[in-house]
Amino acid sequence: MSYSDPQSIKVGSNTAVSLPRVSTGTNTSTYKSGDGSIEIVPAHAIGARRIRRSDRLNFSKIAPDPFTGVNTSFGMTVNVVVDIPKTGFTQAEQIAVVKAQLARFTDETITKLLGGEN
């Protein structure tokens, strides 16, 4: 089963951007905006004892380099990674733990994280 196609994302106050699926592989897919500046990559690594599920957002933009003034491409990535044992947690428990962690990310928590606080 895969994510719905296309995916949609809204960054800041901008309008929602459509990201159609552009590739599919074993345990991974890529969804990308028409201009290539936004990309979502869900992936799954299945090991002998554990499963690592991830969803990565790649975001890039063109901006003046602060040293040269020349327009340059800058990018950033946000990852959500869930590492679970193959047994021991029900799907409902996994969902509850992930939702609890994501709910912690308020504007204040994100500001502190990006400011280097721990």
Backbone as ProteinMPNN parsed JSONL, in Angstrom:
{"seq_chain_A": "MSYSDPQSIKVGSNTAVSLPRVSTGTNTSTYKSGDGSIEIVPAHAIGARRIRRSDRLNFSKIAPDPFTGVNTSFGMTVNVVVDIPKTGFTQAEQIAVVKAQLARFTDETITKLLGGEN", "coords_chain_A": {"N_chain_A": [[0.847, -1.173, 0.0], [0.484, 2.245, -0.712], [1.131, 5.797, -0.237], [-1.451, 8.239, -0.856], [-1.869, 9.497, -4.161], [-1.847, 12.473, -5.851], [0.416, 13.729, -3.247], [-0.001, 16.398, -0.876], [1.159, 19.524, 0.294], [1.562, 22.235, 2.562], [3.548, 24.922, 3.099], [4.327, 27.133, 5.567], [2.627, 30.22, 5.13], [2.042, 29.902, 2.525], [0.262, 28.709, -0.419], [-1.211, 25.428, -0.764], [0.805, 22.853, -2.132], [0.918, 20.598, -4.808], [2.171, 17.318, -4.945], [2.997, 15.023, -7.056], [3.482, 11.436, -7.382], [6.651, 10.477, -8.383], [8.48, 8.465, -8.536], [8.921, 5.009, -7.718], [10.061, 2.478, -5.592], [11.559, -0.452, -4.079], [10.108, -0.634, -1.06], [10.001, 2.192, -0.906], [9.063, 5.485, -2.046], [8.847, 8.427, -4.118], [7.69, 11.706, -3.998], [7.157, 14.652, -5.728], [7.285, 18.193, -6.22], [6.259, 20.232, -9.033], [8.271, 22.075, -9.739], [10.42, 20.961, -8.51], [11.284, 21.779, -6.017], [10.223, 20.891, -3.653], [10.027, 17.86, -1.937], [8.849, 14.684, -0.973], [9.729, 11.781, 0.736], [8.848, 8.764, 1.607], [10.019, 5.88, 3.348], [11.073, 2.511, 4.106], [12.967, 0.429, 6.151], [13.681, -2.814, 6.658], [14.827, -4.885, 9.025], [16.429, -7.719, 10.652], [15.53, -7.773, 13.293], [14.336, -5.324, 13.784], [12.304, -2.599, 12.55], [12.577, 0.21, 10.563], [10.911, 3.045, 9.921], [10.454, 5.793, 7.834], [9.812, 9.215, 6.994], [10.631, 11.662, 4.905], [11.054, 15.119, 4.343], [12.188, 17.129, 1.865], [13.273, 20.346, 1.193], [13.852, 23.066, -0.883], [15.236, 26.245, -1.917], [15.821, 29.248, -3.829], [18.084, 31.753, -3.101], [19.836, 34.814, -2.284], [23.313, 34.393, -1.833], [24.803, 35.054, 1.235], [27.415, 35.982, 1.32], [28.421, 36.414, -1.264], [26.335, 37.484, -2.694], [25.293, 36.338, -4.906], [22.682, 34.537, -6.449], [21.771, 31.457, -5.1], [21.167, 27.954, -4.675], [19.583, 26.715, -1.828], [19.032, 24.221, 0.631], [16.978, 22.262, 2.862], [16.186, 19.664, 5.21], [13.666, 17.687, 6.727], [13.126, 15.085, 8.901], [11.063, 12.359, 9.872], [11.356, 9.696, 11.893], [10.624, 6.423, 12.751], [11.456, 3.896, 14.818], [11.059, 0.613, 15.405], [10.594, -2.509, 17.211], [10.206, -5.754, 15.683], [8.209, -7.191, 16.933], [6.025, -6.813, 19.795], [4.802, -4.307, 20.081], [1.569, -3.119, 19.499], [-0.209, -1.99, 16.54], [-1.892, 0.12, 17.224], [-0.681, 1.028, 19.601], [1.776, 1.906, 18.584], [0.905, 3.998, 16.923], [-0.168, 5.715, 18.887], [2.153, 6.439, 20.351], [3.705, 7.741, 18.38], [1.97, 9.866, 17.693], [1.927, 11.187, 20.169], [4.57, 12.122, 20.383], [4.73, 13.816, 18.095], [2.803, 15.709, 18.774], [4.07, 17.214, 20.672], [5.479, 19.121, 19.305], [5.17, 22.148, 19.266], [4.981, 25.66, 18.331], [6.732, 26.893, 20.134], [8.369, 24.749, 21.071], [9.566, 23.926, 18.664], [10.932, 26.272, 17.965], [12.804, 26.373, 20.054], [14.215, 23.99, 19.563], [15.316, 24.543, 16.996], [16.862, 26.654, 17.752], [18.929, 25.486, 19.035], [18.631, 24.588, 21.6], [18.433, 22.262, 24.345]], "CA_chain_A": [[0.0, 0.0, 0.0], [1.29, 3.463, -0.795], [0.449, 7.047, 0.06], [-2.309, 8.689, -1.947], [-1.144, 10.213, -5.21], [-0.648, 13.146, -5.349], [0.484, 14.255, -1.891], [-0.16, 17.853, -0.85], [1.814, 20.116, 1.464], [1.497, 23.692, 2.656], [4.668, 25.412, 3.902], [4.053, 28.496, 6.032], [1.357, 30.79, 4.683], [1.888, 29.659, 1.088], [-0.825, 27.807, -0.784], [-0.844, 24.013, -0.816], [1.51, 22.436, -3.339], [0.679, 19.213, -5.182], [3.386, 16.545, -5.167], [2.686, 13.724, -7.628], [4.493, 10.392, -7.255], [7.539, 10.481, -9.552], [9.2, 7.195, -8.605], [8.581, 3.983, -6.744], [11.066, 1.431, -5.489], [11.293, -1.4, -3.016], [9.898, 0.016, 0.23], [10.154, 3.644, -0.952], [8.474, 6.246, -3.151], [9.212, 9.84, -4.105], [6.651, 12.638, -4.44], [7.912, 15.883, -5.982], [6.574, 19.323, -6.816], [6.586, 20.465, -10.436], [9.547, 22.79, -9.882], [11.463, 20.18, -7.851], [11.751, 22.395, -4.774], [9.672, 20.164, -2.501], [10.036, 16.417, -2.183], [8.528, 13.821, 0.166], [10.255, 10.444, 0.476], [8.611, 7.752, 2.631], [10.847, 4.693, 3.117], [11.018, 1.508, 5.166], [14.1, -0.485, 6.198], [13.236, -3.946, 7.46], [15.959, -5.694, 9.452], [16.117, -9.002, 11.278], [14.813, -7.581, 14.553], [13.684, -4.024, 13.888], [11.815, -1.946, 11.344], [12.742, 1.664, 10.618], [10.016, 3.701, 8.973], [10.796, 7.216, 7.807], [9.164, 10.106, 6.05], [11.547, 12.798, 4.794], [10.658, 16.267, 3.545], [13.297, 17.927, 1.349], [12.765, 21.645, 0.758], [14.935, 23.931, -1.368], [14.837, 27.546, -2.436], [16.884, 30.076, -4.383], [18.233, 32.989, -2.32], [21.179, 35.381, -2.425], [24.369, 33.958, -0.925], [25.097, 36.228, 2.061], [28.802, 36.446, 1.14], [28.688, 36.857, -2.637], [25.169, 38.137, -3.275], [24.86, 35.544, -6.062], [21.584, 33.622, -6.151], [22.247, 30.099, -4.91], [20.172, 27.013, -4.164], [19.757, 26.284, -0.447], [18.068, 23.179, 0.946], [16.883, 21.73, 4.213], [15.48, 18.391, 5.286], [13.021, 17.329, 7.989], [12.872, 13.64, 8.935], [10.345, 11.691, 10.947], [11.817, 8.309, 11.87], [10.053, 5.572, 13.785], [12.237, 2.669, 14.895], [10.268, -0.284, 16.255], [10.915, -3.924, 17.092], [9.228, -6.461, 14.84], [7.104, -7.621, 17.791], [5.982, -6.175, 21.109], [3.914, -3.153, 20.086], [0.463, -3.192, 18.541], [-0.258, -0.817, 15.676], [-2.524, 1.196, 17.993], [0.333, 1.571, 20.509], [2.731, 2.638, 17.757], [0.244, 5.249, 16.527], [-0.277, 6.571, 20.074], [3.475, 6.967, 20.694], [4.09, 8.705, 17.338], [1.132, 11.055, 17.856], [2.357, 11.884, 21.382], [5.797, 12.853, 20.067], [4.441, 14.897, 17.149], [2.006, 16.728, 19.46], [4.997, 18.054, 21.441], [6.108, 20.114, 18.446], [4.474, 23.432, 19.193], [5.879, 26.721, 17.855], [7.769, 27.112, 21.144], [9.304, 23.622, 21.056], [10.319, 23.977, 17.402], [11.847, 27.415, 18.076], [13.89, 25.966, 20.936], [15.003, 22.987, 18.838], [16.094, 25.222, 15.95], [17.805, 27.549, 18.414], [20.011, 24.701, 19.622], [18.383, 24.253, 23.0], [18.126, 20.854, 24.647]], "C_chain_A": [[0.893, 1.238, 0.0], [0.45, 4.674, -0.414], [-0.464, 7.394, -1.113], [-1.483, 9.53, -2.914], [-2.106, 11.173, -5.878], [-0.744, 13.433, -3.859], [0.319, 15.77, -1.991], [0.503, 18.374, 0.411], [1.707, 21.627, 1.387], [2.616, 24.124, 3.594], [4.405, 26.864, 4.272], [2.691, 28.967, 5.575], [1.138, 30.62, 3.187], [0.709, 28.741, 0.815], [-0.307, 26.375, -0.848], [-0.218, 23.691, -2.167], [1.231, 20.953, -3.572], [2.003, 18.527, -5.485], [3.005, 15.181, -5.738], [3.827, 12.728, -7.415], [5.322, 10.372, -8.537], [8.389, 9.226, -9.639], [8.743, 6.283, -7.481], [9.684, 2.938, -6.765], [10.671, 0.458, -4.403], [11.255, -0.647, -1.694], [10.128, 1.526, 0.226], [9.413, 4.229, -2.148], [8.976, 7.679, -3.04], [8.069, 10.642, -4.701], [7.327, 13.991, -4.58], [7.036, 16.94, -6.619], [7.053, 19.529, -8.246], [7.918, 21.165, -10.643], [10.703, 22.08, -9.174], [11.926, 20.727, -6.515], [11.254, 21.689, -3.514], [9.57, 18.693, -2.856], [9.706, 15.694, -0.877], [8.976, 12.413, -0.194], [9.942, 9.535, 1.673], [9.449, 6.51, 2.305], [10.799, 3.783, 4.34], [12.226, 0.594, 5.05], [13.735, -1.601, 7.167], [14.436, -4.837, 7.752], [15.492, -6.979, 10.105], [15.257, -8.836, 12.526], [13.988, -6.305, 14.631], [13.239, -3.523, 12.522], [11.99, -0.442, 11.536], [11.883, 2.262, 9.516], [10.323, 5.196, 9.006], [9.977, 7.953, 6.755], [9.991, 11.382, 6.033], [10.954, 13.866, 3.888], [11.924, 17.01, 3.155], [12.713, 19.218, 0.796], [13.951, 22.48, 0.299], [14.368, 25.234, -1.899], [16.065, 28.248, -3.001], [16.9, 31.382, -3.594], [19.638, 33.528, -2.531], [22.143, 34.804, -1.39], [24.772, 35.174, -0.091], [26.513, 36.776, 1.869], [29.05, 37.029, -0.244], [27.55, 37.646, -3.245], [24.622, 37.402, -4.486], [23.732, 34.614, -5.635], [22.086, 32.182, -6.178], [21.094, 29.237, -4.405], [20.546, 26.597, -2.746], [18.693, 25.234, -0.147], [18.093, 22.799, 2.408], [16.031, 20.467, 4.187], [14.871, 18.236, 6.676], [12.676, 15.848, 7.904], [11.991, 13.271, 10.111], [10.745, 10.228, 10.829], [11.192, 7.579, 13.044], [10.793, 4.247, 13.73], [11.549, 1.746, 15.896], [10.778, -1.716, 16.141], [9.845, -4.619, 16.243], [8.031, -6.951, 15.647], [7.14, -6.823, 19.083], [5.074, -4.971, 21.206], [2.802, -3.363, 19.071], [0.516, -1.946, 17.657], [-0.874, 0.365, 16.42], [-1.529, 1.833, 18.962], [1.366, 2.386, 19.737], [2.154, 3.994, 17.36], [0.186, 6.217, 17.709], [1.071, 7.202, 20.427], [3.914, 8.01, 19.673], [3.28, 9.988, 17.486], [1.537, 11.86, 19.085], [3.621, 12.702, 21.099], [5.517, 14.037, 19.151], [3.658, 16.028, 17.812], [2.88, 17.666, 20.295], [5.541, 19.216, 20.619], [5.214, 21.332, 18.236], [5.452, 24.445, 18.604], [7.032, 26.929, 18.831], [8.819, 25.994, 21.115], [10.17, 23.644, 19.798], [11.332, 25.123, 17.442], [13.047, 27.055, 18.948], [14.794, 24.94, 20.25], [15.903, 23.663, 17.807], [17.096, 26.222, 16.516], [18.934, 26.809, 19.127], [19.816, 24.35, 21.083], [18.135, 22.766, 23.152], [17.663, 20.783, 26.067]], "O_chain_A": [[1.94, 1.256, 0.648], [-0.772, 4.591, -0.286], [-0.272, 6.904, -2.226], [-0.52, 10.189, -2.521], [-3.11, 10.727, -6.432], [-1.826, 13.392, -3.274], [0.481, 16.351, -3.064], [0.422, 17.751, 1.469], [1.753, 22.222, 0.31], [2.631, 23.733, 4.762], [4.275, 27.722, 3.399], [1.715, 28.218, 5.621], [0.162, 31.131, 2.638], [0.215, 28.071, 1.722], [0.896, 26.146, -0.972], [-0.652, 24.189, -3.206], [1.299, 20.149, -2.642], [2.852, 19.076, -6.187], [2.716, 14.263, -4.971], [4.987, 13.117, -7.285], [4.778, 10.266, -9.637], [8.961, 8.938, -10.69], [8.249, 6.728, -6.444], [10.177, 2.561, -7.828], [9.567, 0.536, -3.866], [12.264, -0.087, -1.263], [10.427, 2.09, 1.279], [9.17, 3.54, -3.139], [9.47, 8.092, -1.991], [7.546, 10.31, -5.765], [8.002, 14.441, -3.654], [6.167, 16.645, -7.44], [8.125, 19.056, -8.623], [8.622, 20.884, -11.613], [11.841, 22.545, -9.231], [12.87, 20.196, -5.93], [11.811, 21.878, -2.432], [9.091, 18.326, -3.929], [10.218, 16.045, 0.186], [8.662, 11.903, -1.269], [10.689, 9.532, 2.651], [9.577, 6.129, 1.142], [10.521, 4.225, 5.455], [12.489, 0.043, 3.981], [13.509, -1.358, 8.353], [14.993, -5.465, 6.851], [14.3, -7.289, 10.109], [14.368, -9.646, 12.79], [13.06, -6.203, 15.434], [13.732, -3.964, 11.484], [11.593, 0.107, 12.564], [12.106, 2.014, 8.331], [10.437, 5.79, 10.078], [9.52, 7.374, 5.769], [10.047, 12.103, 7.03], [10.425, 13.572, 2.816], [12.66, 17.474, 4.026], [11.762, 19.186, 0.015], [14.947, 22.591, 1.014], [13.2, 25.325, -2.276], [17.201, 27.888, -2.691], [15.87, 32.037, -3.435], [20.537, 32.781, -2.917], [21.818, 34.738, -0.204], [25.058, 36.23, -0.656], [26.777, 37.925, 2.222], [29.785, 38.005, -0.396], [27.753, 38.395, -4.2], [23.595, 37.797, -5.038], [23.812, 33.975, -4.585], [22.73, 31.744, -7.132], [20.16, 29.74, -3.782], [21.675, 26.18, -2.487], [17.564, 25.348, -0.625], [19.092, 22.988, 3.102], [15.258, 20.239, 3.257], [15.484, 18.607, 7.677], [12.018, 15.406, 6.962], [12.149, 13.801, 11.211], [10.509, 9.592, 9.802], [11.224, 8.052, 14.18], [10.762, 3.554, 12.712], [11.467, 2.055, 17.085], [11.326, -2.104, 15.109], [8.725, -4.126, 16.109], [6.943, -7.111, 15.093], [8.161, -6.228, 19.426], [4.612, -4.636, 22.297], [3.055, -3.737, 17.926], [1.196, -0.972, 17.981], [-0.42, 1.497, 16.259], [-1.53, 3.052, 19.129], [1.783, 3.449, 20.196], [2.834, 5.016, 17.45], [0.461, 7.406, 17.55], [1.123, 8.383, 20.769], [4.44, 9.057, 20.052], [3.839, 11.082, 17.414], [1.498, 13.089, 19.053], [3.725, 13.85, 21.531], [6.007, 15.14, 19.395], [3.833, 17.191, 17.448], [2.474, 18.789, 20.592], [6.017, 20.2, 21.186], [4.598, 21.512, 17.185], [6.623, 24.127, 18.399], [8.174, 27.119, 18.415], [10.019, 26.268, 21.132], [11.375, 23.405, 19.868], [12.469, 24.958, 16.999], [14.182, 27.396, 18.615], [16.018, 25.027, 20.356], [17.103, 23.392, 17.748], [18.059, 26.594, 15.846], [19.794, 27.432, 19.75], [20.74, 23.864, 21.735], [17.688, 22.094, 22.221], [17.344, 19.701, 26.56]]}, "name": "protein", "num_of_chains": 1, "seq": "MSYSDPQSIKVGSNTAVSLPRVSTGTNTSTYKSGDGSIEIVPAHAIGARRIRRSDRLNFSKIAPDPFTGVNTSFGMTVNVVVDIPKTGFTQAEQIAVVKAQLARFTDETITKLLGGEN"}
